[in-house]
Amino acid sequence: MSLKVREAAVELFSRQGYDGTSMRDIAKRSNISVANLYNYTDSKETLFWTLMKAAVEDLMHEQREALSHETCSAARFVVFAYTHAKHHTTHAREVVRLGNTPMESLSPDRADKVRAVRDEYEGMFRAVIGEGLKDDFLKTDHYVLANRAILQMGVGISLWFHPEEVLTSESVANVYAAFAMAIVGYDSDAHDRTCAAGTECVAATTWMKWAPGR
């Protein structure tokens, strides 16, 4: 897909919403004819789906890359929460409009595919939480609700975040990761006794520096 078409579509879907954006709008913003736009996509819905799928796949790629460097289950939880939060400070337009378009705006087939992509990402995080619970580093009886609460809290960052001298992407992501640790009942004593890296593990250092109340 042409970069200018992609950028125009993301901008317009972000500003006007899916229902409020037409193919003519996208063509005009891309500085091409409507007929030429159909060389890139057969419909507005297909274009939206392509962008939506790419946005989630980019985030999942970031998560897999971050997780690949950690073996401790608590550390894997922390880097997932951190990456989730940081991504939402830098991809606000894609998240707010592309990721949260009402399903009734799409055909049943496309709506099912969007749900499947969202469910895959949610399942990825649920598996990470499960690892921490198995190792007894995380302790919650409500891990399904915790999973959804943490993910939705991250999406919310994209609604208000604006980088400032103090409130940087990194600082927000670190505090968010510590909040997430509190939600799932992170047990610092159990972790520090068992984890090979001990207090040098990213889970321990994040908790010591950013935990609520510190």
VOBA-1610 file (N, C-alpha, C; in pm, whole numbers, padded with zeros to 5 digits, always signed):
BEGIN
Met+00084-00120+00000Met+00000+00000+00000Met+00088+00125+00000Ser+00046+00225-00076Ser+00119+00351-00080Ser+00125+00413+00059Leu+00242+00466+00095Leu+00259+00528+00226Leu+00166+00648+00241Lys+00149+00726+00134Lys+00064+00845+00146Lys-00083+00806+00164Val-00124+00694+00105Val-00262+00647+00124Val-00279+00599+00268Arg-00182+00524+00316Arg-00188+00474+00455Arg-00196+00590+00553Glu-00108+00689+00538Glu-00105+00801+00631Glu-00233+00883+00623Ala-00284+00902+00502Ala-00408+00977+00485Ala-00525+00905+00551Ala-00532+00774+00532Ala-00642+00696+00588Ala-00637+00697+00741Val-00519+00677+00797Val-00505+00678+00944Val-00545+00814+00999Glu-00498+00920+00934Glu-00531+01055+00981Glu-00681+01081+00977Leu-00745+01044+00867Leu-00887+01071+00852Leu-00973+00982+00942Phe-00939+00854+00950Phe-01013+00766+01041Phe-00997+00816+01185Ser-00880+00868+01217Ser-00854+00917+01352Ser-00935+01043+01382Arg-00940+01133+01286Arg-01005+01261+01309Arg-01156+01254+01289Gln-01201+01179+01189Gln-01342+01179+01152Gln-01416+01050+01190Gly-01341+00947+01228Gly-01402+00819+01257Gly-01425+00739+01130Tyr-01453+00611+01148Tyr-01473+00523+01032Tyr-01595+00565+00951Asp-01708+00582+01019Asp-01831+00615+00948Asp-01826+00753+00884Gly-01748+00844+00943Gly-01743+00980+00891Gly-01641+01001+00781Thr-01571+00896+00741Thr-01468+00907+00638Thr-01511+00832+00513Ser-01500+00897+00399Ser-01536+00834+00271Ser-01410+00806+00189Met-01425+00722+00089Met-01314+00696-00002Met-01274+00824-00075Arg-01370+00909-00103Arg-01340+01036-00168Arg-01252+01122-00077Asp-01282+01122+00053Asp-01200+01197+00149Asp-01055+01147+00147Ile-01040+01015+00149Ile-00907+00955+00153Ile-00830+00985+00025Ala-00899+00977-00089Ala-00835+01006-00217Ala-00790+01152-00222Lys-00876+01241-00177Lys-00842+01384-00179Lys-00723+01412-00089Arg-00722+01352+00031Arg-00611+01374+00125Arg-00482+01313+00072Ser-00494+01207-00008Ser-00376+01140-00066Ser-00330+01208-00194Asn-00410+01305-00241Asn-00379+01376-00365Asn-00379+01282-00486Ile-00476+01190-00487Ile-00493+01100-00601Ile-00642+01095-00634Ser-00675+01038-00747Ser-00816+01026-00785Ser-00880+00909-00710Val-01013+00912-00702Val-01085+00802-00638Val-01059+00673-00715Ala-01057+00682-00848Ala-01031+00564-00930Ala-00894+00505-00899Asn-00796+00591-00880Asn-00661+00544-00848Asn-00656+00480-00710Leu-00735+00534-00617Leu-00739+00478-00482Leu-00783+00331-00485Tyr-00874+00300-00576Tyr-00923+00162-00586Tyr-00818+00067-00643Asn-00706+00120-00688Asn-00594+00033-00726Asn-00523-00023-00603Tyr-00544+00044-00488Tyr-00480+00003-00363Tyr-00572-00082-00276Thr-00701-00064-00290Thr-00796-00136-00205Thr-00931-00144-00275Asp-01007-00247-00246Asp-01136-00261-00313Asp-01251-00194-00238Ser-01225-00149-00114Ser-01331-00082-00038Ser-01271-00011+00083Lys-01351+00076+00142Lys-01309+00144+00265Lys-01290+00042+00377Glu-01378-00056+00383Glu-01369-00155+00489Glu-01241-00238+00478Thr-01204-00275+00356Thr-01080-00350+00336Thr-00960-00266+00376Leu-00963-00138+00340Leu-00854-00048+00376Leu-00843-00037+00528Phe-00957-00019+00594Phe-00957-00010+00740Phe-00902-00138+00802Trp-00949-00253+00753Trp-00904-00381+00807Trp-00754-00399+00789Thr-00702-00360+00675Thr-00558-00371+00649Thr-00478-00288+00749Leu-00526-00166+00775Leu-00458-00079+00870Leu-00470-00132+01013Met-00590-00177+01047Met-00615-00231+01181Met-00527-00352+01208Lys-00523-00443+01113Lys-00444-00565+01128Lys-00296-00532+01141Ala-00249-00438+01059Ala-00108-00399+01064Ala-00073-00336+01198Ala-00165-00255+01253Ala-00140-00188+01381Ala-00124-00290+01494Val-00213-00390+01497Val-00206-00491+01603Val-00084-00581+01582Glu-00055-00616+01458Glu+00061-00701+01431Glu+00191-00630+01468Asp+00197-00499+01446Asp+00316-00423+01487Asp+00334-00429+01638Leu+00223-00414+01711Leu+00230-00420+01857Leu+00270-00559+01904Met+00215-00662+01842Met+00250-00799+01881Met+00396-00829+01850His+00447-00774+01740His+00589-00792+01708His+00675-00726+01815Glu+00637-00606+01858Glu+00711-00538+01965Glu+00711-00623+02092Gln+00596-00682+02123Gln+00587-00763+02244Gln+00674-00888+02235Arg+00669-00955+02122Arg+00751-01077+02108Arg+00899-01045+02119Glu+00939-00932+02061Glu+01079-00891+02069Glu+01118-00861+02213Ala+01032-00790+02285Ala+01060-00757+02425Ala+01065-00883+02512Leu+00971-00974+02491Leu+00964-01096+02571Leu+01082-01189+02544Ser+01136-01183+02424Ser+01244-01275+02386Ser+01371-01255+02468His+01382-01140+02534His+01503-01110+02611His+01490-01147+02758Glu+01372-01197+02798Glu+01348-01226+02940Glu+01307-01371+02960Thr+01360-01432+03066Thr+01322-01569+03101Thr+01240-01574+03230Cys+01263-01480+03320Cys+01186-01475+03445Cys+01042-01437+03413Ser+00947-01511+03467Ser+00806-01485+03435Ser+00760-01349+03485Ala+00812-01304+03599Ala+00775-01172+03649Ala+00832-01063+03559Ala+00954-01083+03512Ala+01015-00987+03421Ala+00938-00982+03290Arg+00891-01097+03242Arg+00814-01101+03118Arg+00682-01025+03135Phe+00622-01037+03251Phe+00500-00961+03278Phe+00530-00811+03274Val+00638-00772+03339Val+00673-00629+03346Val+00702-00572+03208Val+00781-00643+03127Val+00814-00588+02995Val+00692-00586+02904Phe+00600-00680+02922Phe+00477-00676+02842Phe+00396-00552+02879Ala+00377-00531+03010Ala+00300-00415+03055Ala+00368-00285+03013Tyr+00499-00280+03027Tyr+00576-00161+02988Tyr+00562-00133+02838Thr+00580-00237+02757Thr+00572-00221+02612Thr+00432-00180+02569His+00332-00240+02632His+00193-00205+02602His+00168-00057+02629Ala+00213-00010+02743Ala+00192+00131+02779Ala+00270+00224+02688Lys+00397+00194+02666Lys+00481+00283+02585Lys+00429+00292+02442His+00383+00180+02388His+00328+00180+02253His+00210+00276+02243His+00130+00281+02347His+00010+00364+02343His+00040+00512+02365Thr+00163+00544+02403Thr+00202+00686+02409Thr+00248+00735+02272Thr+00280+00644+02182Thr+00337+00684+02053Thr+00250+00648+01933His+00141+00574+01956His+00054+00533+01846His-00091+00567+01878Ala-00112+00688+01928Ala-00245+00726+01975Ala-00351+00720+01865Arg-00320+00770+01747Arg-00422+00775+01642Arg-00468+00635+01603Glu-00371+00545+01583Glu-00406+00409+01543Glu-00489+00340+01650Val-00451+00363+01776Val-00517+00294+01886Val-00660+00344+01906Val-00675+00476+01915Val-00804+00532+01952Val-00910+00505+01846Arg-00876+00525+01719Arg-00976+00508+01613Arg-00974+00369+01550Leu-00857+00324+01509Leu-00851+00195+01443Leu-00883+00082+01539Gly-00827+00089+01659Gly-00844-00020+01753Gly-00977-00023+01824Asn-01052+00087+01818Asn-01176+00094+01896Asn-01298+00133+01812Thr-01292+00102+01683Thr-01407+00127+01597Thr-01521+00033+01635Pro-01644+00085+01650Pro-01758-00002+01686Pro-01776-00114+01584Met-01801-00234+01633Met-01815-00349+01545Met-01933-00336+01449Glu-02037-00262+01490Glu-02154-00249+01404Glu-02125-00168+01278Ser-02010-00099+01276Ser-01972-00024+01156Ser-01916-00116+01048Leu-01883-00239+01085Leu-01820-00333+00992Leu-01914-00446+00956Ser-01885-00514+00847Ser-01963-00632+00810Ser-01936-00742+00912Pro-02027-00837+00928Pro-02007-00945+01027Pro-01875-01018+01010Asp-01835-01043+00886Asp-01710-01115+00862Asp-01590-01035+00909Arg-01586-00906+00874Arg-01475-00821+00917Arg-01477-00801+01068Ala-01595-00786+01125Ala-01606-00768+01270Ala-01549-00889+01342Asp-01578-01008+01291Asp-01525-01130+01352Asp-01373-01133+01343Lys-01318-01087+01231Lys-01172-01087+01214Lys-01106-00986+01309Val-01170-00872+01328Val-01116-00773+01421Val-01117-00829+01563Arg-01227-00893+01600Arg-01235-00955+01733Arg-01128-01061+01750Ala-01103-01138+01644Ala-01003-01244+01651Ala-00863-01188+01675Val-00832-01077+01609Val-00702-01013+01627Val-00688-00959+01769Arg-00794-00894+01817Arg-00792-00843+01955Arg-00779-00957+02055Asp-00852-01065+02031Asp-00848-01180+02122Asp-00710-01244+02124Glu-00643-01246+02009Glu-00509-01304+02003Glu-00413-01226+02091Tyr-00423-01094+02086Tyr-00335-01011+02168Tyr-00368-01029+02316Glu-00496-01030+02348Glu-00538-01051+02487Glu-00489-01187+02538Gly-00498-01288+02452Gly-00452-01421+02490Gly-00302-01427+02513Met-00230-01347+02437Met-00085-01339+02453Met-00050-01289+02593Phe-00120-01186+02638Phe-00095-01132+02771Phe-00144-01227+02879Arg-00257-01291+02855Arg-00310-01386+02953Arg-00211-01500+02978Ala-00142-01542+02872Ala-00042-01648+02888Ala+00075-01600+02973Val+00114-01474+02954Val+00224-01418+03034Val+00184-01411+03181Ile+00062-01368+03208Ile+00014-01365+03346Ile+00013-01507+03405Gly-00030-01603+03324Gly-00035-01742+03369Gly+00102-01793+03411Glu+00207-01753+03340Glu+00342-01794+03376Glu+00378-01743+03515Gly+00345-01616+03540Gly+00376-01557+03670Gly+00298-01621+03784Leu+00173-01657+03756Leu+00092-01725+03858Leu+00149-01863+03888Lys+00192-01933+03784Lys+00247-02067+03801Lys+00374-02064+03887Asp+00456-01960+03867Asp+00580-01948+03944Asp+00558-01886+04081Asp+00434-01847+04109Asp+00397-01789+04238Asp+00455-01649+04259Phe+00491-01581+04150Phe+00538-01443+04160Phe+00420-01346+04155Leu+00313-01387+04088Leu+00191-01308+04079Leu+00082-01384+04153Lys-00001-01310+04227Lys-00101-01377+04310Lys-00234-01303+04302Thr-00321-01353+04215Thr-00455-01296+04203Thr-00552-01407+04166Asp-00672-01397+04220Asp-00777-01493+04184Asp-00859-01444+04065His-00826-01326+04016His-00907-01264+03911His-00819-01227+03791Tyr-00742-01325+03743Tyr-00645-01292+03639Tyr-00709-01255+03506Val-00829-01307+03477Val-00896-01270+03352Val-00936-01123+03356Leu-00996-01081+03468Leu-01034-00941+03483Leu-00910-00852+03490Ala-00806-00900+03558Ala-00682-00823+03568Ala-00622-00801+03429Asn-00624-00906+03349Asn-00574-00899+03212Asn-00644-00787+03135Arg-00776-00790+03137Arg-00853-00692+03060Arg-00840-00552+03118Ala-00835-00542+03250Ala-00822-00410+03313Ala-00689-00345+03276Ile-00582-00422+03279Ile-00450-00367+03248Ile-00441-00326+03102Leu-00494-00409+03013Leu-00490-00375+02871Leu-00572-00250+02843Gln-00691-00241+02902Gln-00775-00124+02878Gln-00715+00001+02939Met-00650-00013+03053Met-00583+00101+03116Met-00475+00155+03023Gly-00408+00064+02952Gly-00305+00106+02858Gly-00363+00179+02739Val-00475+00129+02687Val-00542+00196+02575Val-00580+00339+02616Gly-00621+00354+02741Gly-00662+00486+02789Gly-00551+00590+02785Ile-00426+00545+02793Ile-00313+00638+02787Ile-00317+00720+02658Ser-00358+00655+02550Ser-00357+00721+02419Ser-00457+00836+02412Leu-00551+00841+02506Leu-00652+00946+02505Leu-00602+01077+02566Trp-00503+01067+02654Trp-00461+01188+02725Trp-00313+01221+02715Phe-00231+01125+02673Phe-00087+01146+02683Phe-00035+01250+02584His+00045+01342+02637His+00122+01436+02556His+00260+01445+02620Pro+00366+01418+02543Pro+00500+01417+02602Pro+00538+01553+02660Glu+00595+01548+02779Glu+00642+01668+02846Glu+00782+01642+02901Glu+00842+01744+02957Glu+00978+01730+03008Glu+00985+01626+03119Val+00885+01622+03204Val+00883+01526+03315Val+00804+01401+03277Leu+00689+01420+03216Leu+00600+01309+03183Leu+00638+01252+03045Thr+00742+01171+03043Thr+00790+01112+02918Thr+00722+00978+02893Ser+00738+00927+02771Ser+00685+00794+02739Ser+00741+00689+02835Glu+00870+00698+02862Glu+00936+00599+02946Glu+00887+00605+03091Ser+00872+00726+03144Ser+00827+00737+03283Ser+00684+00689+03299Val+00598+00723+03203Val+00459+00676+03208Val+00455+00524+03200Ala+00534+00466+03110Ala+00535+00321+03093Ala+00587+00250+03218Asn+00687+00308+03283Asn+00741+00247+03405Asn+00638+00249+03518Val+00573+00363+03538Val+00472+00372+03644Val+00355+00280+03612Tyr+00316+00278+03487Tyr+00206+00191+03444Tyr+00241+00045+03472Ala+00364+00003+03442Ala+00405-00135+03467Ala+00397-00167+03615Ala+00435-00072+03700Ala+00427-00093+03845Ala+00281-00102+03890Phe+00195-00018+03834Phe+00051-00029+03863Phe+00000-00168+03826Ala+00042-00216+03709Ala-00001-00347+03662Ala+00046-00456+03758Met+00169-00443+03808Met+00221-00540+03904Met+00136-00543+04031Ala+00091-00427+04075Ala+00007-00420+04195Ala-00128-00487+04169Ile-00182-00469+04050Ile-00312-00526+04016Ile-00309-00679+04024Val-00200-00739+03979Val-00192-00886+03978Val-00126-00943+04104Gly-00103-00858+04203Gly-00051-00907+04330Gly+00093-00954+04324Tyr+00180-00874+04264Tyr+00322-00911+04256Tyr+00379-00933+04396Asp+00444-01048+04416Asp+00504-01083+04545Asp+00655-01064+04534Ser+00704-00950+04581Ser+00846-00918+04566Ser+00934-01012+04647Asp+00888-01054+04764Asp+00969-01145+04846Asp+00986-01280+04778Ala+00876-01335+04728Ala+00883-01464+04660Ala+00971-01455+04536His+00959-01344+04465His+01040-01327+04344His+01188-01318+04376Asp+01223-01233+04470Asp+01365-01208+04499Asp+01435-01330+04556Arg+01359-01418+04623Arg+01417-01541+04677Arg+01442-01644+04568Thr+01361-01641+04464Thr+01361-01750+04366Thr+01427-01714+04233Cys+01407-01593+04187Cys+01460-01552+04056Cys+01612-01553+04057Ala+01672-01608+03954Ala+01818-01618+03945Ala+01884-01480+03948Ala+01817-01381+03891Ala+01874-01246+03887Ala+01846-01169+04016Gly+01755-01220+04098Gly+01725-01157+04226Gly+01684-01012+04212Thr+01745-00925+04292Thr+01708-00784+04292Thr+01758-00709+04169Glu+01836-00776+04083Glu+01882-00714+03959Glu+01783-00737+03845Cys+01685-00822+03867Cys+01583-00850+03766Cys+01501-00724+03739Val+01456-00708+03616Val+01378-00589+03581Val+01249-00581+03663Ala+01195-00694+03704Ala+01076-00692+03788Ala+01107-00628+03923Ala+01219-00668+03982Ala+01258-00614+04113Ala+01292-00466+04104Thr+01368-00427+04003Thr+01408-00287+03992Thr+01289-00197+03960Thr+01197-00246+03879Thr+01077-00167+03849Thr+00993-00147+03974Trp+00977-00254+04051Trp+00896-00245+04172Trp+00960-00154+04276Met+01091-00167+04293Met+01160-00086+04394Met+01154+00063+04361Lys+01158+00098+04233Lys+01163+00239+04195Lys+01026+00300+04169Trp+00933+00220+04113Trp+00810+00279+04063Trp+00682+00232+04132Ala+00693+00140+04227Ala+00572+00086+04290Ala+00489+00197+04354Pro+00356+00184+04351Pro+00269+00285+04414Pro+00306+00306+04560Gly+00317+00432+04599Gly+00349+00464+04738Gly+00496+00484+04764Arg+00581+00455+04663Arg+00725+00472+04684Arg+00770+00610+04638
//
